[in-house]
C-alpha cells in the first residue's frame, strides 16, 4: 500500500514541493523577472496534465509567480481534432501571448505552422519524434522557433520490458486508430524491435473506444497488449481496465496508466511527466532571458521503470524478484 500511495500522489506532491521551493527562493531574494509574461497552453491529451503542473512549479521556482509576473491562458484539454487545435492556437495568437507551451505532438505541429511567420517561441513537452514529425530540423540545432522535450525512444524499451515480464506472450497486440498520426509514429519503432525480441506484433485497427473495448474482450488470455499514445481513443486507462478484467497483461510508455491499484498497466517504462514540465520550464526561462529556441537543443526525458504488483496479482502473473529489483518503483 505504501508503494501505491507513493505512486498515486507523486505528481501532486512533486508539484506542490516545487511550488513551495519557488516561494522560499523568492522570499530569500531570488531574482524575479522584471517583465511580465503570458504563456498560452495547448493540450489535447488528459494524461499530459501533470506536464503543465511540473512546468508551473518549476517556473515559480525560477521566479515567475502566477498572478504577479506571469499569466497562463489555458482552456483545458481539447478534443483531439485538428480544427479545434488550430482554432485554439489562433485564439491564443490573437491574445498576443509571449510563448506557446504545447503538450503532445499535434499541438506542437499546429503551433509551429501557425507561428512560422512570427517570432513567438514554441516549447513542446513531450513529442515522440520531433525530427521525424518535422517540428525541428535536428535535436542539437532545432532551427525555427520551436524547441522542447522528446520522449520517443522509450517505446522500444517499454516493449522489451513487457516481453521480459510476460515472456509467454508471443503475440503482443497494439490497438490503435488508423487515422491517428501519433499512433503511427509510435508503432514504427515497435515494428523495428519486435522481431529481435521474438515477439509477433499484432496491429489491431479500431475506430472508436467502443470498438477498442470489443477488440480487447476477444483476445486470448495468453496475449499481451502494448498501449501506444493514441489521442483518438482516450481515455486509454479505460481500455487498460478492460484488459485487466480479462486477465491480459498490459505494458505502456506512460506512468499515468499505473495509477489504479488493480486495473493499471503491469509495467511502464517512461519519463516522468512532471519532470518533463520542469525541463520545458528551464527552456522557457532561457528563452525569456534572450536565447533563441533555434539555439536550444531539444532535451530528452529521463526514464524510469515502474512495475505494478497489484495488477500482476490480479491477473495471476508471477514476476521474478530479479526483475522487481531493477524497477525504480514497485507498486505493492
N, C-alpha and C positions, 0 to 999 in steps of 0.2 A: 504493500500500500504506500510506503514511503516513496518508492521509486515512481509510482504512478502519480502521486501528488506533486512530486518534483517536476515531472514532465508536464502535467496539466497546467501548472501555474508558471512555468518558465517564462513565457512571453510577457505576461502581465508584470511579474516581479522584476524581470530584467529591465523592462521599460521604466518601471517606477524607480528602480535604483539608479538608473542612468539619469532620469529627470532630477532626482534628489541630488545627485552629484553635480548636475548643472547648476542647481540653485546654490549649492555650497561654494562652487567655484566663483559664481557671481558675487556672492557675499564676501568672499575673501579677496576680491579685487581683480578677477579675471577680466581680460579685455573684452568690452562689449562693443559690437559693431556700431559705428556712428550712424550709418544709414539704415533705413527700414526697408524690408524686402517683402515681396509677395510671391508665394510659390503655388502654382497650380498643379494639382494632383489628379492623375487619371489612372483608374484601376478597373479591371473587369473580371477579376478572379477573387472570390471571397477569401480563399486561403492565403492571399497575399496581404491581408490587412496588417499582420504583425510587422511587415516591412516598413509601413508608414509609422507604426509605433516606435520602432527602433530608430528611424530617421529623425522623428521629432525629439526623441530623448537625447540623441547624440547632438543634434543642433542646439538644444538647450544647454548641454554641457560645454558647447563651444561659444556660448554667449548669445545665441539667438533665442530670445524668450518670446513665446507666443503671446500675442496681445500687447506686446511692448515694441519690439523692433522686427517682428516677423509675423506674417499672416499666411495661413494656409487656406486655399479655396478648394474644397473637396465636396463633391456631391454624393459620395458613397460609391459602392460597387455598381458599375454599369452592366447592362446586358451585353453579352458577347456578340455584338452586332457592329460591323464596321461603320455603318452610317451613324449609329448612336455615338460611337467613339469619336468619329470625325466631327460631329456636332458639338461634343463637349470640348474638344481641342479648340475649335473655332470660338466657342463661348469664352474660354479662358484667354485666348489670344486677344479678344475684344476687351478683356478686362486688364490688359497690359501687365500681365504677370512678369516677374523678373526671371523666373526659371520654371521649367516643367519637370516634375517628378513623375515618371511613368512606371507603372507596376505591371510587368509582363511584356511579352513580345509585341502583341498587336498595337497597344497604345504607343509603344516606342516607335514603331514603323509609321503610324499615322502622324505622330508629333514631328518626327524628323522630316517627313514630306511637307507638312503644312508650314513648318518653320524654316524651310530651306533658304528662303529669300530674306530671312531676318537674322538678327544677331542674338536671338533669345536662345539660351542653352537648354539642352535636354539631358537629364540624368536618369538613366534607366536602372531598375533593380527589381528582379533579375531578368535577364534574357538568356535563353538557352544557347543560341549560337549567333551572337551579334554580327560576326563577319559574314557567315553564310546567309543570314537574313538581309544583309545589305544595310545594316544600321551604322556600322563603322567600316572603314577600309582595312584596318588591322587593329589588333589588340594593343600594340605598343604605340601606334600613331593613329588614333581614331579618325582624324581629319574632321571636317564639318563642325557641327555644333552639338554633337552628342557624345557622351561617354557614360560609363556606369559599371555595373557588376554583372558578370556572367556566371551561370550555374549549370552549364550544359553537360559537361563531361562527367557528371555524377551518374548519368543514366546507365552506361555500361557496367560500372562498378556496382550499382544497385542491383542490376540483374544478376551479376555474378554472385552477390551475397544471397539473393533469393535462391539461387541454384545450390549454394553451399548448405543452406538451411533446409531446403526441401529437395535433396538430390534425386529422390524417387520420382519427382515430377519431370518427366522428359518432355512434356508439352507445356509451354508457357503461353497463355492467352493474353493478347493485347486487344482490349475492346476500345474502339475509337470511332469518331465521326469522320467519314471520308473527306468531308469538305473543311475539316479543321486543320489549318496550316501549322498550328503549334504542335498538334499531334503528329503530323507527318515529319516535322523536323526532329521530334523526339524518337520516332521509330527507326530512322536511318541508322544511328549508331548501335541500336539494339540488333538490327539485322547483321551488322558487321561482326559483332562479337558472339552471337548465338551459336554458330557452328563450332567455334573453338571451345565452347562450354559443353558441347554435346546436347544442346537444347534445340528443340523444334519450336520456333516462334510462330504461333498461330494468330494471324491478324483477323480479327472479327469486326466487320463493319456494322455499325448501328447508326440510327438517325435521330435518336432521342433517348433520354434517360429511361423511358419505359421499355424501349427495345433492349437497352443495355441490361436492365434487370432481368428481362425474359431470357436473354442470352446466357447470363450467369447461372440461372436456375437449371439450364440444360447441360451444364458442364459436368464431366465426371469428377468425382471427389479426389482422384489421384492427380488431377491437373493443378496448375497454379496460375495466378493472374499477376501480371505486372501492369501497374497503373502508370500511364503516361499523362503528362499535362494535357487536358482536353477541355478547354473552357466551355465548349458546346454541350458537354454532358454534366456540368456542375449541378448539384454538389456531388463530387466523386466519393465523398465519405459515405453517402447513402448507398452507393453501389458496393463499397467495401463491406458494409454491414450485411448486405445480401449474401456476399461471397462467404463471409464468416459463418453466417447462419447455415450455409450448405457445406460447411467443413472444408472450404477451399482456402489455401494459403495465399496471401497477397503480399507483394513487395512493391515498393514505390521509392521515388526520389523526392519525397516531401514529408517532413516530420509531422505536419499537422494531421496526417492520416493515422497517427499513433494515439491521438488524444483520448479515444474511447477505450475503457479498460478491456472489454471483451469483444469489441466489434471494430477494432482497428487493424491496420496492416501488421503483419507479423514481423516485418523487417523494413527499415528505411535507411537509405544512405543518401545524405543530402547536406546542404548548407543550412545554417540557421537563418530564418527569415528576419528576426530582429537584428542579427549581426549584419546581414546584407543591408538593412536600412542604415545601420551605423556607418558602413563603408560608403554608401551613397551620400550620407551627410558630410563626410570628410571631403568628398569630391565637390559637393555643392559649396562648402566653405572655401575651398581653394578657388573655385570659380568666382565667388563673390569678392575674393581678395585680388582678382585680376588675372588669374590663369585661364587661358582659353581651353575649352573642352578638347579641342583638337590635340592639345599637348598633354592631356591627362590620360595615361594608359588605362584601359579597361581592367578592372580588378577581378580576381577570381575568388569566389566564396570559399571559405574554409569548410571542410566536410566532416560529418560525424556519422557514426554507425549507431543506430538505435534498434533494440530488439524488444518485442512485446511478449513476455511470457504468459500474460493473461490470455492473449489471443491464441498462443501456441497450445495452452492447456485446453481452451475451449474447442479447438479443432482436433485435439488428440495428437499433437505434434511434439516429439521429444527433441529438444535442442541440446547437443553436447556441450559440456562445460567449457571445452576448449574454444568453442565459438562465442559463448557468452563472455568469456574473459577478454575477447577482442573488442567488445562493444563499448562505446563511450557512455551509453545509457541503457540500462535494462529495466523495463517496467515489470515489477514482480507482483 
